[in-house]
Amino acid sequence: MSPRLRSLSLLSFAMVVGVMGTALISPLYGLYQQAWHLQTVQVSLIYVIYMGGALCALLLFGRLPDVLGFKTTMTWALAAIWVGTLVSMLAWDAVSLTVGRFIVGAASSMVTTSASLGFVHVAPPEKRHRMAMLSSILIAFGFGVGPLMGGILGQWAPAPLVTTYVPTLVLALLGIAGLRQVQVHPHDRAAAPRRRATWADIVPRLTWPAAQDSGAFVLTCTLPFVAFGVFGLYASMLPLFLDKMVPWHGPVVSGTALALILFASSGFQLMARHAPVRWTGVAGLLATAASNAVLLANLLAGSTVLFFAGVLLTALGHALSMLAGMTMINKIATANNRSGLLSTYLVVGYIGSMAPMLGIGWIADRWGMNVALGCFCSAVVVMGCVAAWRYQAHPRTGA
């Protein structure tokens, strides 16, 4: 194996390990609820604080890879994931578990940021145009492997709330060791650390586009808000309502369903990457709305076919919404505000994944999970359809 390919392989491995641990816990939420007698809102709060960690890292530390270098940043991020995973494994109550998940959320955000930059610096110049796609595929693959592995170990491993975390602890150490052998391209001096970090490097930079693009940007931000929200429902709540949908129960079922969403989303993005942005945006919003209509209907039907149809529609909606959203950001942004607009766009997505989950947990504890799901799904159907109508009619989406 050539040194260049070896470096790409080691960097890819470290990135997959870094994001794998983020969704590892999703199939285990039902087990935690049973073991610790948690309320639904407590389960949702664990997920929300994990997402809060990712959001804080995005806002405060997103520029550190440019300052410290991607290898240094990624090494520290993997070390933090190891610590957060260890805290999660040793957790004895919801508070201690939440601390571990916050650390993992913040560190995983730094892994994706630094690794995406690292691919550009490791690859030869003639192949760098492919690195963004490679990064996206590896992120989806790592996120998908996490719940799949968590579901399998949670279903059949002894002491699943402990042993499920062991592979991540081992692989994170291997990832850190592998990063020491990653070599940057000899002609790319930008990969080297340039200066010491200062307080100015952790000041959040959120920007808004020019007045003529405000409407298009608002519509663009509805894409991650809706898509992240629906994915958050599956990532945090699926084990708590799965028994209402399918005859099979347990972590492996919810883990497989979540992995299917992520793997299928990656495939749909590859297939639709050349489609017009207006088509992808409208189709993504309508597919997301349809997935929630199917989920709502399946509360009454309890059909396995409807459940997996809803999962595939969720994957399709997630894929097309993310594809359209990033394309629109590139159309709206200028050289002076691109990073700020992207940060604002992602912040809206994270909020979409956090705020509704707290509402679902609160409603479920008072009036039941069916009422909570009914409120959420109805809101997504209405928002998705209205946003698709306005998105299709806006002149900037077809420009």
C-alpha positions in Angstrom: 0.0 0.0 0.0 1.4 3.4 -1.0 2.0 6.0 1.8 -0.7 8.2 0.3 -3.4 5.5 0.3 -2.3 4.4 3.7 -2.8 7.9 5.1 -6.2 8.2 3.5 -7.2 4.8 4.9 -6.0 5.7 8.4 -7.8 9.0 8.3 -11.0 7.3 7.0 -10.8 4.8 9.8 -10.3 7.5 12.5 -13.3 9.4 11.1 -15.6 6.4 11.0 -14.6 5.5 14.6 -15.3 9.1 15.7 -18.8 9.3 14.3 -19.7 5.7 15.1 -19.9 6.3 18.8 -22.5 9.1 18.4 -25.5 7.1 17.5 -24.3 3.9 19.2 -26.6 4.6 22.2 -29.8 5.1 20.2 -31.0 1.5 20.4 -30.2 1.4 24.1 -32.6 4.1 25.2 -35.3 1.6 25.9 -33.0 -0.4 28.0 -32.0 2.6 30.0 -35.6 3.6 30.5 -36.4 0.1 31.9 -33.2 -0.1 34.0 -33.4 3.3 35.6 -37.2 3.9 35.4 -36.8 7.0 33.3 -39.6 9.3 32.2 -39.8 9.9 28.4 -38.8 13.5 28.8 -35.6 12.3 30.6 -34.7 10.1 27.6 -35.3 13.0 25.2 -33.2 15.3 27.4 -30.2 12.9 27.2 -30.4 13.1 23.4 -31.0 16.9 23.4 -27.9 17.5 25.6 -25.9 15.3 23.3 -27.0 17.4 20.4 -26.2 20.5 22.5 -22.6 19.3 22.8 -22.4 19.0 19.0 -23.9 22.5 18.6 -21.5 24.1 21.1 -18.5 22.5 19.4 -19.7 23.7 16.0 -20.1 27.3 17.3 -17.1 27.5 19.5 -14.4 25.2 18.0 -15.3 24.9 14.3 -12.3 26.9 13.3 -9.7 25.2 15.5 -8.6 22.7 12.7 -7.5 25.7 10.6 -5.5 27.0 13.5 -4.1 24.0 15.3 -4.0 21.6 12.3 -6.4 18.8 11.5 -4.2 16.0 13.0 -3.9 17.8 16.4 -7.6 18.7 16.6 -8.7 15.2 15.5 -6.4 13.5 18.0 -7.8 15.5 20.9 -11.3 14.9 19.6 -10.8 11.2 19.5 -9.4 11.3 23.0 -12.4 13.2 24.2 -14.7 10.6 22.5 -12.8 7.9 24.5 -13.4 9.8 27.7 -17.1 10.4 26.9 -17.6 6.8 26.0 -16.0 5.6 29.2 -18.2 8.0 31.2 -21.2 6.6 29.4 -20.2 3.0 30.0 -19.7 3.7 33.8 -22.8 5.8 34.1 -25.0 5.1 37.1 -27.9 7.5 36.5 -29.3 9.8 33.9 -27.1 12.8 34.9 -23.8 10.9 34.6 -24.9 9.4 31.3 -25.9 12.9 30.1 -22.4 14.2 30.9 -20.8 11.4 28.8 -23.1 12.0 25.9 -22.4 15.8 25.9 -18.7 15.1 25.7 -19.2 12.6 22.8 -21.5 15.0 21.0 -19.0 17.9 21.2 -16.0 15.7 20.2 -17.8 14.0 17.3 -18.5 17.4 15.8 -14.8 18.2 15.9 -14.0 14.8 14.4 -16.1 15.5 11.3 -14.8 19.1 10.9 -11.1 18.2 11.3 -11.4 15.0 9.2 -13.1 16.8 6.3 -10.3 19.3 6.3 -7.7 16.5 6.6 -8.9 14.7 3.5 -8.2 17.8 1.4 -4.6 18.0 2.9 -3.8 14.3 2.5 -5.1 13.7 -1.0 -3.1 14.7 -4.1 -4.3 18.0 -5.7 -5.7 16.2 -8.7 -8.1 14.1 -6.5 -9.2 16.7 -4.0 -12.5 17.4 -5.8 -13.6 13.9 -4.8 -12.8 14.3 -1.1 -16.1 16.1 -0.2 -18.1 13.1 -1.5 -15.8 10.7 0.3 -16.2 12.6 3.5 -20.0 12.6 3.2 -20.1 8.8 2.5 -17.8 8.0 5.4 -19.9 10.2 7.8 -23.1 8.4 6.8 -21.3 5.0 7.0 -20.0 5.7 10.5 -23.3 7.0 11.8 -25.0 3.9 10.3 -22.5 1.5 11.8 -23.0 2.9 15.3 -26.7 2.1 15.8 -26.3 -1.2 14.0 -23.5 -2.4 16.3 -25.3 -0.9 19.3 -28.5 -2.8 18.4 -26.7 -6.1 17.9 -24.7 -5.9 21.2 -27.7 -4.4 23.0 -29.8 -7.4 22.0 -27.5 -10.3 22.6 -24.4 -9.2 24.6 -24.2 -9.7 28.3 -24.6 -6.5 30.4 -25.4 -4.5 27.2 -25.3 -1.2 29.0 -21.6 -1.8 29.6 -20.3 -4.1 26.9 -21.8 -2.1 24.0 -19.3 0.6 24.6 -16.2 -1.6 24.6 -15.6 -1.7 20.8 -15.6 2.1 20.6 -13.1 2.4 23.5 -10.7 0.0 21.7 -11.2 1.4 18.2 -10.7 5.0 19.4 -7.3 4.1 20.7 -6.4 2.5 17.4 -7.7 5.6 15.6 -5.4 7.8 17.7 -2.4 5.6 17.0 -3.2 5.6 13.3 -3.4 9.4 13.1 0.2 9.6 14.1 1.1 7.8 10.8 -1.0 10.1 8.6 1.2 12.0 6.2 0.0 15.3 4.6 0.8 15.9 0.9 4.3 17.3 0.7 3.2 20.3 -1.5 0.5 21.3 0.9 1.9 23.6 3.6 -1.6 24.7 4.6 -2.0 21.5 6.6 0.6 22.7 9.1 -0.4 24.5 12.3 -0.1 28.2 11.6 -0.4 29.9 15.0 -1.6 29.5 18.6 -5.4 29.6 19.1 -6.8 32.8 20.6 -10.1 33.8 22.1 -11.1 35.3 18.8 -11.1 31.8 17.3 -13.9 30.6 19.5 -16.2 33.5 19.0 -19.3 32.2 17.2 -19.8 33.7 13.7 -23.4 33.5 12.5 -24.4 35.6 9.5 -27.5 36.4 7.5 -27.6 37.0 3.7 -28.4 40.2 1.9 -32.1 41.3 2.0 -32.8 40.0 -1.5 -31.8 36.5 -0.4 -33.5 36.5 3.0 -36.6 34.7 1.8 -34.6 32.0 0.0 -32.4 31.5 3.0 -35.4 31.1 5.3 -36.8 28.4 3.0 -33.4 26.8 2.8 -33.2 26.6 6.6 -36.6 24.8 6.7 -34.8 21.8 5.0 -32.5 20.9 7.9 -35.0 22.0 10.5 -37.5 19.4 9.3 -35.0 16.7 8.3 -33.0 16.9 11.5 -36.2 16.9 13.5 -37.6 13.7 12.0 -34.2 12.0 12.2 -34.0 13.0 15.8 -37.3 11.4 16.5 -36.0 8.0 15.2 -32.6 8.5 16.9 -34.0 9.3 20.4 -37.5 7.9 20.6 -37.8 4.9 18.3 -37.1 2.2 21.0 -39.9 3.8 23.0 -42.7 3.4 20.4 -41.4 0.6 18.3 -43.7 -2.0 19.9 -46.7 -0.1 18.5 -45.4 -0.5 14.9 -43.9 -4.0 14.4 -44.2 -7.4 16.1 -40.5 -7.5 16.8 -38.9 -5.8 19.7 -35.5 -5.1 21.1 -32.5 -2.9 20.4 -31.5 -4.8 17.2 -34.7 -3.8 15.5 -34.5 -0.1 16.3 -30.7 -0.1 15.5 -31.3 -1.7 12.2 -34.0 0.7 11.3 -31.8 3.7 12.2 -28.9 2.3 10.2 -31.2 1.7 7.2 -32.1 5.4 7.3 -28.5 6.5 7.3 -27.3 4.0 4.7 -30.2 4.6 2.4 -29.9 8.4 2.8 -26.3 8.2 1.6 -27.3 6.1 -1.4 -30.1 8.5 -2.3 -27.8 11.4 -2.2 -25.4 9.7 -4.6 -28.2 9.0 -7.0 -29.7 12.5 -6.9 -26.5 14.5 -6.8 -27.0 15.9 -10.3 -30.8 16.6 -10.0 -32.1 20.3 -10.1 -32.1 22.0 -6.7 -35.8 22.9 -7.0 -36.7 19.3 -7.6 -34.6 17.9 -4.8 -35.9 20.5 -2.3 -39.6 20.0 -3.1 -39.2 16.2 -3.2 -37.3 16.1 0.0 -39.9 18.2 1.9 -42.8 16.2 0.5 -41.0 12.8 1.2 -40.4 13.9 4.8 -44.1 15.0 5.1 -45.2 11.7 3.6 -43.0 9.7 6.0 -44.7 11.3 9.0 -48.1 10.7 7.5 -47.3 7.0 7.2 -45.9 7.0 10.7 -49.1 8.5 12.0 -51.2 6.0 10.1 -49.2 3.1 11.4 -50.0 4.1 15.0 -53.4 2.6 14.2 -52.4 0.0 11.6 -49.4 -1.6 13.3 -48.1 -2.7 9.9 -44.5 -3.8 9.3 -44.8 -2.8 5.7 -45.9 0.7 6.6 -43.2 1.0 9.2 -40.4 0.2 6.7 -42.1 2.3 4.0 -42.0 5.2 6.5 -38.3 4.5 7.2 -37.4 4.6 3.5 -39.4 7.8 3.0 -37.6 9.3 5.9 -34.2 8.3 4.3 -35.3 9.8 1.0 -36.5 13.0 2.6 -33.4 13.4 4.7 -31.1 12.8 1.6 -32.9 15.2 -0.7 -33.3 17.9 1.9 -29.6 17.8 2.8 -28.6 17.8 -0.8 -30.9 20.7 -1.7 -29.9 22.7 1.4 -26.2 22.6 0.8 -26.7 23.4 -2.9 -28.8 26.4 -1.9 -26.2 27.6 0.6 -23.6 27.6 -2.2 -26.0 29.6 -4.4 -26.8 32.2 -1.9 -23.4 32.6 -0.2 -20.6 34.9 -1.2 -16.9 34.6 -0.4 -17.4 36.9 2.6 -20.3 35.1 4.3 -20.1 31.5 3.3 -18.9 30.0 6.5 -21.2 32.2 8.6 -24.2 31.2 6.5 -23.3 27.5 6.8 -23.0 27.9 10.6 -26.4 29.5 10.7 -27.9 26.8 8.5 -26.5 24.1 10.7 -27.6 25.8 13.9 -31.2 25.9 12.7 -30.9 22.1 11.9 -29.6 21.3 15.3 -32.4 23.3 16.9 -34.9 21.4 14.8 -33.4 18.2 16.2 -33.5 19.4 19.8 -36.6 21.5 20.6 -39.2 19.1 19.2 -37.7 16.2 21.2 -38.2 18.0 24.5 -41.8 18.7 23.5 -42.5 15.1 22.5 -41.0 13.8 25.9 -43.1 16.3 27.9 -46.3 15.5 26.0 -45.7 11.7 26.2 -45.3 11.8 30.0 -48.6 13.6 30.4 -50.9 12.3 27.6 -49.1 9.3 26.2 -46.8 8.5 23.3 -49.6 8.3 20.8 -50.6 11.9 21.5 -47.0 13.1 21.3 -46.4 11.3 18.0 -49.6 12.6 16.6 -48.7 16.2 17.4 -45.2 15.9 16.0 -46.2 14.1 12.8 -49.1 16.4 12.1 -46.8 19.4 12.5 -44.2 18.0 10.2 -46.9 17.1 7.5 -48.2 20.7 7.6 -44.8 22.4 7.7 -43.3 20.1 5.0 -46.2 20.7 2.6 -46.3 24.5 3.1 -42.5 24.8 2.8 -42.5 22.6 -0.4 -45.2 24.9 -1.9 -43.3 28.0 -1.1 -39.9 26.5 -2.1 -41.3 25.5 -5.5 -42.6 29.0 -6.1 -39.6 30.9 -5.1 -37.5 32.3 -8.0 -34.1 31.6 -6.4 -34.7 27.9 -6.2 -34.9 27.6 -9.9 -32.2 30.2 -10.8 
